[in-house]
Amino acid sequence: MAYTWHAVTEQEKEEIKKDAKKLLDEFSSKLDKIKTSEPKLDSKENLRIEGTGWKTDEDFQELMLNNAPMSEEGFIIAEKGGWK
């Protein structure tokens, strides 16, 4: 099978589906064999205490939008690594 881009035929789609199902079935059967002895924790023990949060400078949003190279309707328009 070539690894360059090409239009996928219906036969190839079916082959991909079969291969994916086979991989998932093998993986899930291996997971079934794993036995764990770790107890489950009560989720209420791990919750953080709700607070009031912190106060942000009211001019912060306006300052950020003015500092951004491009913004539109209250959102910064940027590309990865583009804002330096």
TIKOL-337043 format. One record per residue: residue in three letters; x, y, z of N, C-alpha, C in turn. Coordinates in steps of 0.2 Angstrom, whole numbers. Example, Ala and Ser with C-alpha at 12.3 -4.5 7.8 and 13.67 -1.06 7.14 Angstrom:
ALA:66:-28:39:62:-22:39:66:-16:39
SER:64:-11:35:68:-5:36:64:0:39
END
This chain:
MET:4:-6:0:0:0:0:4:6:0
ALA:3:11:-5:7:17:-5:5:22:0
TYR:10:25:3:9:30:8:8:37:6
THR:7:38:-1:6:45:-3:-1:46:-4
TRP:-3:52:-4:-10:54:-4:-13:52:-11
HIS:-19:49:-10:-23:47:-16:-30:46:-14
ALA:-35:46:-19:-42:46:-17:-43:38:-15
VAL:-47:38:-10:-48:31:-7:-54:28:-10
THR:-53:22:-12:-58:18:-15:-63:15:-10
GLU:-68:12:-12:-73:9:-7:-70:3:-5
GLN:-66:-1:-9:-63:-7:-6:-58:-5:-1
GLU:-54:0:-2:-49:2:3:-52:5:9
LYS:-58:8:9:-62:10:15:-64:4:19
GLU:-66:-1:16:-68:-7:19:-62:-10:22
GLU:-57:-10:19:-51:-13:22:-48:-10:28
ILE:-49:-3:28:-47:1:33:-51:0:39
LYS:-58:0:38:-63:-2:43:-61:-8:46
LYS:-60:-14:42:-58:-20:45:-52:-20:49
ASP:-47:-17:47:-41:-16:51:-41:-13:57
ALA:-45:-7:57:-46:-3:63:-50:-7:68
LYS:-55:-11:66:-59:-15:70:-55:-21:73
LYS:-51:-24:69:-46:-29:72:-42:-26:77
LEU:-39:-20:76:-34:-17:81:-38:-16:87
LEU:-44:-13:87:-48:-11:93:-50:-17:97
ASP:-52:-22:93:-54:-29:96:-48:-32:100
GLU:-42:-32:97:-36:-35:100:-34:-30:106
PHE:-34:-24:106:-33:-20:111:-38:-20:117
SER:-44:-21:116:-49:-21:121:-48:-28:124
SER:-47:-33:121:-46:-40:124:-40:-40:128
LYS:-34:-36:126:-29:-36:131:-30:-32:137
LEU:-34:-27:136:-36:-23:142:-40:-27:147
ASP:-45:-31:144:-49:-36:149:-44:-40:153
LYS:-38:-42:151:-34:-46:155:-31:-43:160
ILE:-30:-36:160:-27:-32:165:-31:-32:172
LYS:-28:-34:177:-32:-34:184:-29:-28:188
THR:-33:-24:191:-30:-19:195:-33:-19:202
SER:-29:-17:207:-31:-18:214:-32:-11:217
GLU:-32:-6:213:-32:1:216:-39:2:217
PRO:-41:5:223:-48:7:225:-50:13:221
LYS:-56:13:220:-59:19:217:-60:25:223
LEU:-58:31:221:-59:36:226:-66:39:225
ASP:-68:42:231:-74:45:230:-73:52:227
SER:-76:54:222:-75:60:218:-76:66:222
LYS:-80:66:227:-81:72:231:-75:74:235
GLU:-71:69:237:-65:70:240:-60:75:236
ASN:-60:74:230:-55:78:226:-58:84:223
LEU:-63:87:225:-66:93:222:-62:99:226
ARG:-61:104:222:-58:110:225:-64:114:229
ILE:-62:118:233:-66:122:237:-68:128:232
GLU:-74:130:231:-76:135:227:-74:142:230
GLY:-72:146:226:-70:153:229:-73:158:225
THR:-71:164:226:-74:170:222:-70:172:216
GLY:-64:169:215:-60:170:210:-56:177:211
TRP:-52:179:206:-49:185:208:-52:191:203
LYS:-50:197:205:-53:203:202:-48:204:196
THR:-50:205:190:-46:207:185:-47:215:183
ASP:-42:218:181:-42:225:180:-47:226:174
GLU:-52:230:175:-57:231:171:-55:233:164
ASP:-49:236:163:-47:239:157:-43:233:154
PHE:-42:228:157:-38:222:154:-40:220:147
GLN:-46:219:146:-48:217:139:-47:222:134
GLU:-48:228:135:-47:233:131:-40:234:129
LEU:-36:234:134:-28:234:134:-26:229:129
MET:-28:222:130:-26:217:126:-28:217:119
LEU:-34:220:118:-37:220:111:-33:226:107
ASN:-31:231:111:-28:237:108:-21:235:106
ASN:-18:230:110:-11:228:110:-10:222:104
ALA:-16:219:103:-16:214:98:-15:217:91
PRO:-11:213:86:-10:216:79:-17:216:76
MET:-21:211:77:-28:211:74:-33:209:79
SER:-39:212:79:-44:210:83:-51:211:79
GLU:-56:207:81:-62:208:78:-68:206:83
GLU:-73:211:84:-78:210:88:-76:207:95
GLY:-71:209:98:-69:207:105:-65:201:105
PHE:-62:198:99:-58:193:99:-52:194:96
ILE:-46:191:98:-40:192:95:-39:187:89
ILE:-37:190:84:-36:186:78:-28:185:77
ALA:-26:179:78:-19:178:78:-17:171:75
GLU:-11:170:73:-9:164:71:-3:161:75
LYS:-2:155:76:3:152:80:10:156:79
GLY:13:159:84:19:162:83:19:168:80
GLY:13:171:78:13:177:74:13:183:78
TRP:11:183:85:11:188:89:17:188:93
LYS:22:193:92:28:193:95:30:200:98
END
